[in-house]
Amino acid sequence: MLTLSNHTKQHPEETCKKLQAAEGYVFLNLYREAMRELDQLPAAEADDCDVMIARIRILLHLHRWRKAARLSARGEAIHHTEDEFTVQRAFSLHQLKMRAEAARVLSEAPEWIRRTGILHYNLACYEARWGNLTAARRCVQAAIQINSAIKKSARQDPDLAELWN
């Protein structure tokens, strides 16, 4: 489950309450209710990093890939140091079957993002889906080398099933 509990800054009390309420709804798989909580925030909070991430995560649960991709692109433009926007944008594009664009987003990510395991993991998923199993193996091995915890997810990911058969 994607949760919203990565708040990186102090927010006004009302924003904290809405983010926490949204997180509770996400935990209960009540995604529309979670979005309604965020919709009640003042317009001035719309571009807040944590609010944007929360919205994107909810959109992903709702399979609203196009809207998640657009909001992630906006987040990338506003919050240059938050890598989740890049990863979620690429994932949304992948879900839209825009895999080449998704791979481009990841490959053009700043160097510090490219050193993360999740980026290599996502590339492995894309390569496997395209049938490039050799490239997928290289990417998943790089991801696991960076973050060994990824191995468990990789073994269970349907996108990577062909690697283990």
SULVENWO-V634971 format. One record per backbone hydrogen bond with DSSP energy under -0.5 kcal/mol. NH is the residue of the N-H (numbers start at 1). CO is the residue of the C=O. If there is no record, write none. Layout:
NH&CO, NH&CO
This chain:
3&1, 6&4, 16&12, 17&13, 18&14, 19&15, 20&16, 21&17, 22&18, 23&19, 24&20, 25&21, 26&22, 27&23, 28&24, 29&26, 30&25, 31&29, 34&30, 35&31, 36&32, 37&33, 38&34, 39&35, 40&36, 40&37, 41&38, 45&42, 46&43, 48&45, 52&48, 53&49, 54&50, 55&51, 56&52, 57&53, 58&54, 59&55, 60&56, 61&57, 62&58, 63&60, 64&59, 65&63, 68&64, 69&65, 70&66, 71&67, 72&68, 73&69, 74&70, 75&71, 76&72, 77&73, 78&74, 79&75, 80&78, 82&79, 83&81, 85&82, 86&82, 87&83, 88&84, 89&85, 90&86, 91&87, 92&88, 93&89, 94&90, 95&91, 96&92, 97&94, 98&93, 99&97, 102&98, 103&99, 104&100, 105&101, 106&102, 107&103, 108&104, 109&106, 113&110, 114&110, 115&111, 116&113, 120&116, 121&117, 122&118, 123&119, 124&120, 125&121, 126&122, 127&123, 128&124, 129&125, 130&126, 131&128, 132&127, 133&131, 136&132, 137&133, 138&134, 139&135, 140&136, 141&137, 142&138, 143&139, 144&140, 145&141, 146&142, 147&143, 150&147, 151&148, 152&149, 153&149, 154&150, 155&151, 156&152, 156&153, 157&153, 160&157, 161&158, 163&160, 164&160, 164&161, 165&161
